[in-house]
Amino acid sequence: MTDQTTRPDAAASFAALFTPKLVTVLREGYGAAQLRSDAIAGLTVAIVALPLSMAIAIASGATPAQGLYTAIVGGFLVSLLGGSRFQIGGPAGAFIVLVASTVALHGMDGLILATMMSGVMLLAVGFLRLGTYVKFIPFPVTVGFTAGIAVIIFASQIKDLLGLSLGHEPGELLEKLPALWGARATLTPAALAVAAATVAIILGLKRWRPHWPGMLIAVGLAAAATALLALPVQTIGTKFGGIPSGLPAPTLPAFSVELALQVLPAAISFTLLGAIESLLSAVVADGMTGRRHRSNCELVAQGAANIGAALFGGFCVTGTIARTATNVRAGAHGPVAGMLHAAFLLLFMLVAAPLAAYIPLAALAGVLAVVAWNMIEKSAIAVLVRSGWGDAGVLGATFFLTIFRDLTEAIIVGFALGSVLFINRMSQHAAVETETPFVGQDTADSGTGYDEATAANPEVVVYHITGAFFFGAAASIGSVLDRIQTTHKALIVDFAAVPFLDSTGANVIEGLARKAHRHGVRLYIAAANPDIRRALLTHGVRPPDARYTTSVQTALTLETAAAAA
């Protein structure tokens, strides 16, 4: 089953690419049964999103209310305008590191402005139809930076997990750990007990009652115990004064050219990570349902959601894999489930906001500790390590750069290393049949139907190229093809097993054609597909320097006739 037109993006109309999935679902017919399914799924996701949104906001240096604003406004717009039936938008753990560093460097005004700028960039990326390219991020890179983010998230929660008193907590991991160790004497046993109990309840319910909302139950029990037993732990009320009972009025963020330039790197990082995270989440939903999302439409929705969240004082919005998967498993029919999830969160703020004041920060830290552990794809890491040094190197470089340097730098370096690894592997699969490693000995092979004739005529040389003939393999293949001897009368280059030829490869053949013409050697290009032939003609490989034939056998026949003449 599919929702997406089969035409490629280049040929698809604007409407086909950017019509929200909500419109598609409504066109299919939407009744009480579908609404019931979406309402149940929306409530289920809201129960999961409630503690997560507040925990992520606090870990990011924002207020729990801002986390809820982000989930409500951003989540509603992602579902309303998005290109995925099941995507759930909101604050994500992957952004904690970036958001916290932005707040530390530029304050809350800088964060909100960077969020709005990121929204504009995501709109541009979507409307320019660049969403397809975002999905080309190598798998070891996504696994590496996700694991690195998980380590940083856990490190950022150690203070609240242990109830430490720390005047200033450094952001860098190598500075943070000694500072936390220095404050070990201030450990609060009650906070440690609350955090441990929260983790134990979440993990226990996940094992024995997997369909129960473990995070909400754990946080609720921790809040009740804190209130009833008067535990000496920090709560949302003592640190933030609780949360408001509604959304604020929308306002434009503080703007100046100087501040915009300062937060530009953060906005670019938000855009890059948001695009990757949201499209990965949409792909996960596709895999679970058999549906197809519209990448560029989804990015446009993410852009609108970030702009909307910024107007209400929220921060970065992206598609969230865990909540999206929960939405699918809960039986959602379409985007209405995500819109209702936002409505249920708003209802909580309107009705039960005072209760949030009793939630201990240690409990929310326990929630994020579990989230961090789940973010690390243990099985994927094991597979990549066993795959060889190449994938393991890309994984390790991305992981350690994420932890010790910068997430954007980690993604760029990881992508570059992954690309080099791909080029190396592709070049190793490109070959010319006749001599090691690219060309072997010229031998007769009766199974081909023409090698006996070739072997009987030493004035004719046939080269059989296999694999993609691109810049990574051009130098090696070119060095073999360039060995034209004046004793040869004809050179046949067999392209039957070449699926792709880039401009560098075409330039090599063009040089070969010129050299063959100078030496009086007839050059035949055999069995080239239309795209390869077009590329060669564009680069000037045309008669009389080269002749095109449908097969090597045809080239041999033509050469026999030419020699006889």
C-alpha positions as CSV (number, residue, x, y, z in Angstrom):
1,M,0.0,0.0,0.0
2,T,1.3,3.4,-0.8
3,D,0.3,7.1,-0.5
4,Q,3.0,8.5,-2.7
5,T,2.9,9.0,-6.5
6,T,5.3,6.8,-8.3
7,R,6.6,9.6,-10.4
8,P,10.1,11.0,-9.5
9,D,10.3,14.3,-7.8
10,A,11.6,16.0,-10.9
11,A,8.4,15.0,-12.8
12,A,5.9,15.3,-10.0
13,S,3.7,18.3,-9.7
14,F,3.9,20.8,-6.9
15,A,0.5,19.6,-5.5
16,A,1.6,16.0,-5.6
17,L,4.7,16.8,-3.6
18,F,3.4,19.2,-1.0
19,T,-0.2,18.2,-0.3
20,P,-0.4,17.4,3.4
21,K,-1.2,13.8,4.3
22,L,-4.2,15.1,6.3
23,V,-5.8,16.2,3.0
24,T,-5.1,12.7,1.5
25,V,-6.7,11.0,4.5
26,L,-9.8,13.2,4.4
27,R,-10.2,12.6,0.7
28,E,-10.2,8.8,1.4
29,G,-13.1,9.2,3.7
30,Y,-13.0,9.9,7.4
31,G,-15.7,8.8,9.8
32,A,-16.4,8.0,13.5
33,A,-14.4,4.8,13.4
34,Q,-11.3,6.6,12.2
35,L,-11.8,9.4,14.7
36,R,-12.0,6.9,17.5
37,S,-8.8,5.2,16.5
38,D,-7.0,8.5,16.2
39,A,-8.4,9.7,19.6
40,I,-7.1,6.6,21.4
41,A,-3.7,6.9,19.7
42,G,-3.5,10.6,20.4
43,L,-4.2,10.1,24.1
44,T,-1.6,7.3,24.3
45,V,1.0,9.5,22.7
46,A,0.2,12.5,24.9
47,I,0.7,10.3,28.0
48,V,4.1,9.5,26.7
49,A,4.9,13.0,25.5
50,L,3.9,14.8,28.7
51,P,6.8,13.8,31.0
52,L,9.3,13.7,28.1
53,S,8.5,17.2,26.8
54,M,9.1,18.7,30.3
55,A,12.2,16.5,30.9
56,I,13.8,17.4,27.6
57,A,13.1,21.1,28.1
58,I,14.7,21.1,31.6
59,A,17.7,19.3,30.3
60,S,18.0,21.8,27.4
61,G,18.2,24.8,29.8
62,A,14.6,25.8,29.1
63,T,11.5,25.7,31.3
64,P,9.1,22.7,31.5
65,A,6.4,25.0,30.2
66,Q,8.4,25.7,27.0
67,G,8.7,22.0,26.4
68,L,4.9,21.7,26.5
69,Y,4.5,24.8,24.2
70,T,6.9,23.1,21.8
71,A,5.0,19.8,21.9
72,I,1.5,21.5,21.6
73,V,2.1,24.1,18.9
74,G,4.9,22.3,17.0
75,G,3.2,18.9,17.3
76,F,-0.1,20.2,16.0
77,L,1.5,21.9,13.0
78,V,3.6,18.9,12.1
79,S,0.5,16.7,11.9
80,L,-1.6,19.3,10.2
81,L,0.8,20.1,7.4
82,G,3.2,17.1,7.3
83,G,3.9,14.6,4.6
84,S,3.7,11.6,6.9
85,R,0.5,10.0,8.1
86,F,1.9,9.1,11.5
87,Q,4.6,11.6,12.4
88,I,4.5,13.0,15.9
89,G,6.4,16.3,16.4
90,G,7.8,17.9,19.5
91,P,11.0,18.5,21.5
92,A,13.5,15.7,21.0
93,G,16.4,14.3,23.1
94,A,18.7,14.7,20.1
95,F,18.5,18.5,20.4
96,I,19.4,18.7,24.1
97,V,23.1,19.3,23.5
98,L,22.5,22.0,20.8
99,V,19.7,23.8,22.6
100,A,21.6,23.8,25.9
101,S,24.7,25.3,24.3
102,T,22.7,27.9,22.4
103,V,21.0,29.0,25.7
104,A,24.3,29.2,27.4
105,L,25.9,31.3,24.7
106,H,23.0,33.5,23.5
107,G,20.3,33.3,26.2
108,M,16.7,32.4,25.7
109,D,16.1,35.2,23.1
110,G,18.9,33.7,21.0
111,L,17.4,30.2,21.2
112,I,14.0,31.4,20.1
113,L,15.4,33.4,17.3
114,A,17.6,30.5,16.1
115,T,14.5,28.3,16.2
116,M,12.5,30.6,14.0
117,M,15.5,31.0,11.6
118,S,15.8,27.2,11.5
119,G,12.1,27.1,10.6
120,V,12.6,29.4,7.6
121,M,15.6,27.3,6.5
122,L,13.6,24.1,6.7
123,L,10.9,25.7,4.6
124,A,13.5,26.6,2.0
125,V,15.0,23.1,2.1
126,G,11.6,21.6,1.6
127,F,10.4,23.9,-1.2
128,L,13.8,23.5,-3.0
129,R,13.1,19.7,-2.9
130,L,16.3,18.8,-1.1
131,G,14.6,16.4,1.3
132,T,15.7,13.4,-0.8
133,Y,19.3,14.3,-0.3
134,V,19.1,14.6,3.5
135,K,18.3,10.8,3.6
136,F,21.7,10.1,2.1
137,I,23.4,10.4,5.5
138,P,25.4,7.1,5.9
139,F,24.0,4.7,8.5
140,P,27.2,4.6,10.6
141,V,27.0,8.4,11.0
142,T,23.4,8.4,12.3
143,V,24.2,5.6,14.7
144,G,27.4,7.3,15.9
145,F,25.9,10.8,16.5
146,T,22.8,9.3,18.2
147,A,25.0,7.3,20.6
148,G,27.2,10.3,21.2
149,I,24.1,12.4,22.0
150,A,22.9,9.7,24.4
151,V,26.1,9.8,26.3
152,I,25.9,13.6,26.6
153,I,22.3,13.5,27.7
154,F,23.1,11.0,30.4
155,A,26.1,13.1,31.6
156,S,23.8,16.1,31.7
157,Q,21.4,14.3,34.1
158,I,24.0,13.1,36.6
159,K,23.5,16.2,38.7
160,D,19.8,15.7,39.1
161,L,20.0,12.0,39.4
162,L,22.3,12.3,42.4
163,G,20.8,15.6,43.7
164,L,24.1,17.3,43.7
165,S,24.6,21.0,44.6
166,L,26.6,22.6,41.9
167,G,26.9,26.3,41.4
168,H,27.9,26.1,37.7
169,E,27.8,23.0,35.7
170,P,30.2,23.1,32.7
171,G,28.9,22.1,29.3
172,E,31.9,20.3,28.0
173,L,32.1,16.7,29.1
174,L,35.8,16.7,30.0
175,E,35.1,19.7,32.3
176,K,31.7,18.5,33.6
177,L,32.9,15.2,35.0
178,P,35.6,16.6,37.3
179,A,33.1,19.3,38.5
180,L,30.5,16.6,39.3
181,W,33.1,14.5,41.1
182,G,34.1,17.6,43.1
183,A,30.5,18.0,44.3
184,R,30.1,14.4,45.3
185,A,29.8,15.3,49.0
186,T,26.5,17.1,48.3
187,L,24.8,14.0,47.1
188,T,21.1,13.8,48.2
189,P,20.1,10.2,49.1
190,A,16.4,11.1,48.6
191,A,17.0,12.3,45.1
192,L,19.1,9.2,44.3
193,A,16.3,7.0,45.6
194,V,13.6,8.8,43.6
195,A,15.7,8.5,40.4
196,A,16.5,4.9,41.0
197,A,12.8,4.1,41.7
198,T,11.7,5.9,38.6
199,V,14.1,4.0,36.4
200,A,13.2,0.7,38.1
201,I,9.4,1.3,37.5
202,I,9.9,2.3,33.9
203,L,12.0,-0.8,33.1
204,G,9.8,-3.1,35.2
205,L,6.6,-2.0,33.5
206,K,8.3,-2.2,30.1
207,R,9.1,-5.9,30.8
208,W,5.9,-7.0,32.5
209,R,3.3,-4.5,31.4
210,P,4.6,-3.2,28.1
211,H,1.3,-1.5,27.1
212,W,1.2,0.6,30.2
213,P,2.5,4.2,30.1
214,G,5.5,3.4,32.2
215,M,7.1,6.9,32.1
216,L,3.9,8.7,33.2
217,I,3.2,6.2,35.9
218,A,6.8,6.4,37.3
219,V,6.7,10.2,37.3
220,G,3.3,10.3,38.8
221,L,4.3,8.0,41.6
222,A,7.5,9.9,42.2
223,A,5.5,13.2,42.5
224,A,3.0,11.6,44.9
225,A,5.8,10.2,47.1
226,T,7.6,13.6,47.1
227,A,4.4,15.4,48.1
228,L,3.2,12.9,50.7
229,L,6.5,12.2,52.3
230,A,7.9,15.8,52.0
231,L,11.1,14.5,50.5
232,P,13.9,17.0,50.4
233,V,14.3,17.0,46.6
234,Q,14.1,19.7,44.1
235,T,10.8,19.8,42.1
236,I,9.4,21.7,39.1
237,G,7.6,24.0,41.7
238,T,10.7,24.8,43.7
239,K,12.9,25.5,40.7
240,F,10.4,26.9,38.1
241,G,7.4,27.9,40.2
242,G,5.2,25.3,38.4
243,I,3.8,25.7,34.8
244,P,1.2,28.1,33.5
245,S,-2.4,26.8,32.8
246,G,-2.4,27.8,29.2
247,L,-0.5,29.0,26.1
248,P,1.0,32.5,26.0
249,A,0.0,35.0,23.4
250,P,2.1,34.6,20.2
251,T,4.9,37.2,19.9
252,L,7.8,37.7,17.5
253,P,11.2,36.9,19.0
254,A,13.7,39.6,19.8
255,F,15.6,40.4,16.6
256,S,18.7,42.3,15.7
257,V,21.2,41.7,12.8
258,E,24.0,41.1,15.3
259,L,22.0,38.5,17.3
260,A,20.9,36.8,14.0
261,L,24.5,36.5,12.9
262,Q,25.6,35.1,16.3
263,V,22.9,32.4,16.3
264,L,23.2,31.5,12.6
265,P,25.5,28.5,13.3
266,A,23.0,27.2,15.8
267,A,20.1,27.7,13.4
268,I,22.0,25.8,10.7
269,S,22.7,23.0,13.2
270,F,19.0,22.9,14.2
271,T,18.1,22.7,10.5
272,L,20.5,19.9,9.7
273,L,19.7,17.8,12.7
274,G,15.9,18.5,12.4
275,A,15.8,17.4,8.8
276,I,17.7,14.2,9.5
277,E,15.8,13.3,12.6
278,S,12.3,14.0,11.2
279,L,13.0,12.1,7.9
280,L,14.4,9.1,9.9
281,S,11.3,9.1,12.0
282,A,9.1,9.2,8.9
283,V,11.1,6.3,7.4
284,V,10.6,4.3,10.6
285,A,6.8,4.9,10.4
286,D,6.9,3.8,6.7
287,G,8.6,0.6,7.7
288,M,6.0,-0.1,10.4
289,T,3.0,0.6,8.2
290,G,3.9,0.1,4.5
291,R,3.0,3.7,3.7
292,R,5.2,6.3,2.0
293,H,5.8,9.8,3.3
294,R,6.5,12.9,1.2
295,S,10.0,14.0,2.3
296,N,9.8,17.6,1.1
297,C,6.3,18.2,2.4
298,E,7.5,16.9,5.7
299,L,10.3,19.4,5.8
300,V,8.0,22.2,5.0
301,A,5.8,21.2,7.9
302,Q,8.8,21.0,10.2
303,G,9.7,24.5,9.1
304,A,6.2,25.8,9.9
305,A,6.2,24.0,13.2
306,N,9.5,25.6,14.3
307,I,8.2,29.0,13.3
308,G,5.0,28.4,15.2
309,A,6.8,27.1,18.3
310,A,9.1,30.1,18.3
311,L,6.1,32.5,18.2
312,F,4.8,30.9,21.4
313,G,8.1,30.8,23.2
314,G,9.0,27.2,22.4
315,F,12.2,25.8,20.8
316,C,13.2,23.2,18.2
317,V,10.6,20.9,16.9
318,T,11.3,17.7,15.0
319,G,9.7,14.3,14.3
320,T,10.3,12.0,17.2
321,I,10.9,8.4,16.5
322,A,9.8,6.9,19.9
323,R,6.5,8.9,19.9
324,T,5.8,8.2,16.3
325,A,6.3,4.5,16.8
326,T,4.0,4.7,19.8
327,N,1.4,6.4,17.6
328,V,1.6,3.6,15.0
329,R,1.4,0.9,17.6
330,A,-1.6,2.6,19.3
331,G,-3.6,2.2,16.0
332,A,-3.5,5.7,14.6
333,H,-5.3,6.1,11.3
334,G,-3.8,9.4,10.2
335,P,-2.5,12.8,11.1
336,V,-5.6,13.6,13.3
337,A,-4.0,11.4,16.0
338,G,-1.0,13.8,16.1
339,M,-3.3,16.8,16.2
340,L,-5.3,15.3,19.1
341,H,-2.1,14.5,20.9
342,A,-1.4,18.2,21.0
343,A,-4.9,18.9,22.1
344,F,-4.6,16.5,25.0
345,L,-1.4,18.1,26.1
346,L,-3.1,21.5,26.0
347,L,-6.0,20.1,28.1
348,F,-3.5,18.9,30.7
349,M,-2.1,22.4,31.0
350,L,-5.6,23.9,31.4
351,V,-6.8,21.4,34.0
352,A,-3.8,19.8,35.8
353,A,-1.0,22.4,35.6
354,P,-0.8,22.8,39.4
355,L,0.0,19.1,39.9
356,A,3.2,19.5,37.8
357,A,4.8,21.5,40.6
358,Y,5.2,18.3,42.6
359,I,7.2,16.5,40.0
360,P,10.8,15.9,41.3
361,L,13.6,16.8,38.9
362,A,15.3,13.5,39.9
363,A,12.3,11.6,38.4
364,L,12.6,13.5,35.1
365,A,16.3,12.8,35.2
366,G,15.5,9.1,35.5
367,V,13.2,9.4,32.5
368,L,16.0,10.9,30.4
369,A,18.5,8.3,31.6
370,V,16.2,5.6,30.2
371,V,15.7,7.6,27.0
372,A,19.5,8.0,26.7
373,W,20.0,4.2,27.1
374,N,17.3,3.5,24.5
375,M,18.9,5.9,22.0
376,I,22.0,3.9,21.8
377,E,21.5,1.3,19.1
378,K,23.5,-1.5,20.7
379,S,22.8,-4.1,18.0
380,A,23.5,-1.7,15.2
381,I,26.9,-0.8,16.8
382,A,27.8,-4.4,17.1
383,V,27.0,-5.1,13.5
384,L,29.0,-2.1,12.3
385,V,32.0,-3.0,14.3
386,R,31.9,-6.5,12.9
387,S,31.5,-5.1,9.3
388,G,35.1,-4.0,9.1
389,W,37.4,-1.1,9.8
390,G,35.7,1.3,7.4
391,D,32.2,1.3,9.0
392,A,33.7,1.1,12.5
393,G,36.0,4.0,11.8
394,V,33.1,6.2,10.5
395,L,31.0,5.2,13.6
396,G,33.9,5.9,16.0
397,A,34.8,9.3,14.5
398,T,31.2,10.5,14.5
399,F,30.7,9.2,18.1
400,F,33.8,10.8,19.6
401,L,33.5,14.1,17.7
402,T,29.9,14.4,18.9
403,I,31.0,13.9,22.5
404,F,34.2,16.0,22.5
405,R,33.7,18.5,19.7
406,D,30.5,19.5,18.1
407,L,27.5,17.7,16.6
408,T,27.5,19.6,13.3
409,E,31.2,18.9,12.9
410,A,30.7,15.2,13.7
411,I,28.0,14.9,11.1
412,I,30.1,16.7,8.4
413,V,33.2,14.7,9.2
414,G,31.3,11.4,9.4
415,F,29.6,12.1,6.1
416,A,32.9,12.9,4.5
417,L,34.5,9.7,5.8
418,G,31.5,7.7,4.8
419,S,31.7,9.2,1.3
420,V,35.4,8.4,1.0
421,L,34.7,4.8,2.2
422,F,32.0,4.5,-0.4
423,I,34.2,5.8,-3.2
424,N,36.9,3.3,-2.2
425,R,34.5,0.4,-2.2
426,M,33.1,1.4,-5.6
427,S,36.5,1.8,-7.1
428,Q,37.5,-1.7,-6.0
429,H,34.5,-3.1,-7.8
430,A,35.4,-1.4,-11.1
431,A,37.6,-3.6,-13.2
432,V,39.0,-4.3,-16.6
433,E,39.2,-8.0,-17.4
434,T,42.7,-8.4,-18.7
435,E,45.4,-7.3,-16.2
436,T,45.7,-7.5,-12.4
437,P,44.2,-5.7,-10.6
438,F,42.2,-4.1,-13.5
439,V,43.6,-6.0,-16.5
440,G,44.6,-9.7,-16.7
441,Q,46.1,-11.8,-19.5
442,D,44.4,-11.9,-22.9
443,T,43.1,-15.4,-23.1
444,A,40.6,-17.2,-25.3
445,D,37.3,-18.1,-23.7
446,S,34.9,-20.0,-26.0
447,G,32.0,-19.2,-23.7
448,T,31.9,-15.6,-24.9
449,G,31.3,-16.3,-28.5
450,Y,34.0,-13.9,-29.8
451,D,37.2,-14.4,-27.8
452,E,38.5,-17.1,-30.2
453,A,38.4,-14.6,-33.0
454,T,40.1,-12.0,-30.9
455,A,42.8,-14.4,-29.7
456,A,43.5,-15.4,-33.3
457,N,43.9,-11.7,-34.3
458,P,46.6,-10.1,-32.1
459,E,45.9,-6.7,-33.9
460,V,42.5,-6.5,-32.1
461,V,42.4,-5.9,-28.3
462,V,39.1,-6.1,-26.3
463,Y,38.8,-4.6,-22.9
464,H,35.8,-5.6,-20.7
465,I,35.1,-2.9,-18.1
466,T,32.8,-3.9,-15.2
467,G,31.4,-1.7,-12.5
468,A,30.7,2.0,-12.2
469,F,33.3,4.0,-14.3
470,F,33.5,7.1,-12.1
471,F,36.2,9.4,-10.7
472,G,37.2,7.0,-8.0
473,A,38.1,4.3,-10.6
474,A,39.0,6.5,-13.5
475,A,42.7,6.8,-12.8
476,S,43.3,3.0,-12.5
477,I,41.1,2.1,-15.5
478,G,42.6,4.9,-17.5
479,S,46.1,3.8,-16.9
480,V,45.2,0.4,-18.4
481,L,43.3,1.7,-21.4
482,D,46.1,4.1,-22.2
483,R,48.5,1.3,-23.1
484,I,47.8,1.4,-26.8
485,Q,50.5,-0.1,-29.0
486,T,51.1,0.8,-32.5
487,T,51.0,-2.9,-33.5
488,H,47.3,-2.8,-32.6
489,K,44.9,-2.0,-35.4
490,A,41.7,-1.9,-33.3
491,L,40.7,-1.4,-29.7
492,I,37.2,-2.5,-28.5
493,V,36.0,-1.2,-25.2
494,D,33.1,-3.3,-23.9
495,F,30.6,-1.2,-21.7
496,A,28.0,-4.0,-21.3
497,A,28.7,-4.3,-17.6
498,V,29.1,-0.6,-16.8
499,P,25.9,0.8,-15.2
500,F,27.2,4.4,-14.7
501,L,29.7,6.7,-16.3
502,D,30.5,10.2,-14.8
503,S,32.2,13.1,-16.5
504,T,35.7,12.0,-15.3
505,G,35.2,8.5,-16.8
506,A,33.9,10.1,-20.0
507,N,37.0,12.4,-20.1
508,V,39.3,9.3,-19.8
509,I,37.5,7.7,-22.8
510,E,37.8,11.0,-24.8
511,G,41.5,11.0,-24.2
512,L,41.7,7.4,-25.2
513,A,39.8,8.2,-28.5
514,R,42.2,11.0,-29.3
515,K,45.3,8.9,-28.7
516,A,43.9,6.0,-30.7
517,H,43.1,8.4,-33.6
518,R,46.7,9.7,-33.5
519,H,48.1,6.1,-33.7
520,G,45.7,5.0,-36.4
521,V,44.0,2.6,-34.1
522,R,40.3,2.1,-34.7
523,L,38.3,2.5,-31.4
524,Y,34.9,0.8,-30.9
525,I,32.6,1.5,-28.0
526,A,30.5,-1.6,-27.6
527,A,27.2,-2.2,-25.8
528,A,27.1,1.3,-24.1
529,N,23.6,2.0,-22.7
530,P,21.8,5.2,-23.8
531,D,22.9,7.3,-20.8
532,I,26.6,6.3,-21.2
533,R,26.5,6.9,-24.9
534,R,25.0,10.4,-24.3
535,A,27.7,11.2,-21.8
536,L,30.4,10.1,-24.2
537,L,29.0,12.1,-27.1
538,T,28.7,15.2,-24.9
539,H,32.4,14.9,-24.1
540,G,33.3,14.6,-27.8
541,V,33.7,10.9,-28.2
542,R,32.2,10.6,-31.6
543,P,33.0,9.4,-35.2
544,P,35.5,9.2,-36.7
545,D,37.5,8.9,-33.5
546,A,35.2,6.3,-32.1
547,R,32.5,4.0,-33.5
548,Y,29.5,2.8,-31.4
549,T,28.2,-0.8,-31.8
550,T,25.6,-2.8,-30.0
551,S,27.9,-5.6,-29.0
552,V,31.5,-6.7,-29.1
553,Q,30.6,-9.3,-31.8
554,T,29.3,-6.5,-34.0
555,A,32.5,-4.5,-33.5
556,L,34.6,-7.6,-34.4
557,T,32.5,-8.1,-37.6
558,L,33.0,-4.4,-38.6
559,E,36.7,-4.6,-37.8
560,T,37.1,-7.7,-40.0
561,A,35.3,-5.9,-42.8
562,A,37.5,-2.8,-42.4
563,A,40.7,-4.9,-42.3
564,A,39.7,-6.7,-45.5
565,A,39.0,-3.4,-47.2
